[in-house]
């Protein structure tokens, strides 16, 4: 019925991937959104909230809520900046730094599993095409 519907098929795929990534990050008591937010902060400490939102392709308000949750759990802290008085830099705490390698390993395991199921070429091609489509729709 919806074979040619981009919305239906991407949302259905998204739900499946949400389950896979939720299971991967369950040992850390993090949702996929929290884990990817934290991984971005660990990768680039000191990012402005707006830069984080851009990196994650989410709204600034969504990024703020994600940071709020991670801050409440002691994973990140905000520091004022002279660059822009309306925003703060986001820095990982020592507690977050301890999770860097395990989070990356969990992510790598999921990626490797999906590449194994789909094949390296199909996986890489799909990710590239999804990014292209996303950039065209912005």
C-alpha positions as CSV (number, residue, x, y, z in Angstrom):
1,X,0.0,0.0,0.0
2,X,2.8,2.5,0.9
3,X,5.6,1.0,-1.1
4,X,6.5,4.3,-2.8
5,X,5.9,6.5,0.3
6,X,9.2,8.0,1.6
7,X,7.6,9.1,4.8
8,X,6.0,5.7,5.7
9,X,9.1,3.7,4.8
10,X,11.6,5.9,6.6
11,X,9.5,6.1,9.7
12,X,9.1,2.3,9.8
13,X,12.9,2.0,9.4
14,X,13.4,4.6,12.1
15,X,11.3,2.6,14.5
16,X,13.3,-0.5,13.9
17,X,16.6,1.3,14.3
18,X,15.4,3.0,17.4
19,X,14.9,-0.4,19.0
20,X,18.3,-1.6,17.9
21,X,20.1,1.5,19.2
22,X,18.0,1.5,22.4
23,X,19.2,-2.0,23.2
24,X,22.8,-1.0,22.5
25,X,22.7,2.0,24.9
26,X,20.5,0.3,27.6
27,X,23.6,-0.8,29.7
28,X,24.4,2.9,30.0
29,X,20.8,3.9,31.0
30,X,20.8,6.3,28.0
31,X,18.4,6.7,25.2
32,X,19.8,6.8,21.7
33,X,19.2,10.6,21.6
34,X,21.0,11.0,24.9
35,X,23.9,8.8,23.8
36,X,24.4,10.5,20.5
37,X,24.2,13.9,22.1
38,X,26.8,12.8,24.7
39,X,29.0,11.3,22.0
40,X,28.9,14.6,20.1
41,X,29.9,16.6,23.2
42,X,32.7,14.1,23.9
43,X,33.9,14.5,20.4
44,X,33.9,18.3,20.4
45,X,34.0,19.6,24.0
46,X,33.0,23.3,24.3
47,X,30.5,23.3,21.4
48,X,27.9,26.0,21.6
49,X,24.3,24.6,22.0
50,X,23.5,25.9,18.5
51,X,26.5,24.0,17.1
52,X,25.4,20.9,18.9
53,X,21.9,21.2,17.4
54,X,23.4,21.6,13.9
55,X,25.7,18.6,14.4
56,X,22.8,16.4,15.5
57,X,20.4,18.0,12.9
58,X,17.8,18.8,15.6
59,X,16.1,22.0,16.7
60,X,17.9,24.2,19.2
61,X,15.1,23.7,21.7
62,X,15.5,19.9,21.4
63,X,19.2,20.2,21.9
64,X,18.6,22.3,25.0
65,X,16.3,19.7,26.4
66,X,18.9,17.0,25.7
67,X,21.6,19.0,27.4
68,X,19.3,19.7,30.4
69,X,18.8,15.9,30.9
70,X,22.5,15.1,30.5
71,X,23.4,17.9,32.9
72,X,20.9,16.7,35.5
73,X,22.6,13.3,35.3
74,X,26.0,14.8,35.8
75,X,27.3,14.0,32.2
76,X,27.7,17.6,31.0
77,X,28.1,21.1,32.3
78,X,27.5,24.5,30.7
79,X,30.0,27.3,30.7
80,X,29.4,30.8,29.7
81,X,31.2,32.2,26.7
82,X,32.4,35.6,25.5
83,X,31.6,34.6,21.9
84,X,27.9,34.8,22.4
85,X,26.3,35.9,25.7
86,X,23.0,34.1,24.8
87,X,24.6,30.7,24.6
88,X,26.8,28.4,26.6
89,X,29.5,26.0,25.8
90,X,28.8,22.4,26.6
91,X,31.5,20.4,28.2
92,X,31.6,16.7,29.2
93,X,32.3,15.9,32.9
94,X,34.8,13.3,34.0
95,X,31.8,10.9,34.4
96,X,31.1,11.3,30.7
97,X,34.7,11.0,29.7
98,X,34.7,7.6,31.4
99,X,31.9,6.5,29.0
100,X,33.5,7.7,25.8
101,X,35.2,4.4,24.8
102,X,32.3,2.1,26.0
103,X,29.7,4.2,24.2
104,X,31.8,4.3,21.0
105,X,32.3,0.5,21.2
106,X,28.5,-0.1,21.6
107,X,27.9,2.1,18.6
108,X,30.6,0.4,16.6
109,X,29.0,-3.0,17.5
110,X,25.6,-2.0,16.1
111,X,27.1,-0.5,13.0
112,X,29.2,-3.7,12.4
113,X,26.1,-5.8,12.9
114,X,24.0,-3.8,10.5
115,X,26.8,-3.8,7.9
116,X,26.9,-7.6,8.3
117,X,23.2,-7.9,7.9
118,X,22.9,-5.5,4.9
119,X,26.4,-5.8,3.4
120,X,29.0,-3.1,3.5
121,X,28.1,-1.6,0.1
122,X,24.3,-1.5,0.7
123,X,24.9,0.0,4.2
124,X,27.3,2.7,3.0
125,X,25.2,3.5,-0.1
126,X,22.0,3.9,2.0
127,X,23.7,6.2,4.6
128,X,25.1,8.3,1.8
129,X,21.7,8.6,0.1
130,X,19.9,9.3,3.3
131,X,22.3,12.2,4.0
132,X,21.9,13.5,0.5
133,X,18.1,13.4,0.8
134,X,18.2,15.0,4.2
135,X,20.4,17.9,2.9
136,X,18.0,18.5,-0.1
137,X,15.0,18.7,2.2
138,X,16.5,21.3,4.6
